[in-house]
Amino acid sequence: MLKITSRENAKLKLARKVRDGREKDSIFVEGLRLAEEVLRSDAAINEVFVAEDFNENERAQQLLQTFQSKNLSINEVAGKLFGSVADTKSSQGIILICEKPTTEKRGFEAGFSVTKDKLPVVVMLHEINNPSNLGAILRTTEAVNAGGVIISKNSTDVFSPKSLRASMGAGLRLNIWSNADFDEALDWARGKKLIPTAADVNAEKSYTEIDWKKPRLLVFGSEAHGLSAKEFEKIDDGLIIPMENDVESLNLAVSCGIILFEAKRQQNCRRG
């Protein structure tokens, strides 16, 4: 285990650049749970940084042993120096620098399938700018075993530290196409016989009245503006989540969760 005692250490400088999004091919993973989640994915780990007191509990010791068994580069960062790299105020004392998974269209198409075990829904997020919402939606998408996620241009980074924390590592395991063009994504979906579907305050059908046994592209617009009128014209099926007490809208991640779990309920009924 290499001990780092200087703030100007080259590895620490690189870690800060990754943390700040200035290294396009690497991602910054912080925290004990997220480090464990990385091991459940195919993400390649390039560097491990731990605080001096990290291995004081059994769980941390087991994680270090796993990293050592994989012959990974482990760096012990002296004293308060670890805080100069951490992205959180109360760090758990471990940071990984990993290779960024591919999210290109070609890879997404290669990994796409709608089998009996998969929920036949692909979630499309168009110009989503809140990393916590994005991460929460990825986590829900993984929880229902949906077919994948498409993230449009002008959206927040799926692998930012905040998105990764909110997704609990789901972004490392899902089939994702990022930086997608809106029209190209809809054309792709129709080519795969997915029905473009979106929430619309003017829709007549409740989300429970939609037939989720049919493969669908479930589209969500930005938190602030939703989909434009021109974009809605390209959607084939609209739905509404009925609400009471004059509540006009729900949080984006909450809305997505409600709809996806209704789709999952319908799928489970079909299996039964």
Sequence and secondary structure as in RCSB ss.txt:
>XXXX:A:sequence
MLKITSRENAKLKLARKVRDGREKDSIFVEGLRLAEEVLRSDAAINEVFVAEDFNENERAQQLLQTFQSKNLSIN
EVAGKLFGSVADTKSSQGIILICEKPTTEKRGFEAGFSVTKDKLPVVVMLHEINNPSNLGAILRTTEAVNAGGVI
ISKNSTDVFSPKSLRASMGAGLRLNIWSNADFDEALDWARGKKLIPTAADVNAEKSYTEIDWKKPRLLVFGSEAH
GLSAKEFEKIDDGLIIPMENDVESLNLAVSCGIILFEAKRQQNCRRG
>XXXX:A:secstr
 EEE  TT HHHHHHHHHHTT  TTEEEEESHHHHHHHTTS   EEEEEEETTGGGSHHHHHHHHHHHHTT  EE
EE GGGGGGT SSSS  SEEEEEE     HHHHHHH    TTSEEEEEEE S   HHHHHHHHHHHHHTTEEEEE
EETT   TTSHHHHHHHTTGGGTS EEEEE HHHHHHHHHHTT EEEEE TT SSBGGGS TTS EEEEE BTTT
BS HHHHTT SEEEB    TT     HHHHHHHHHHHHHHHHHHHH 
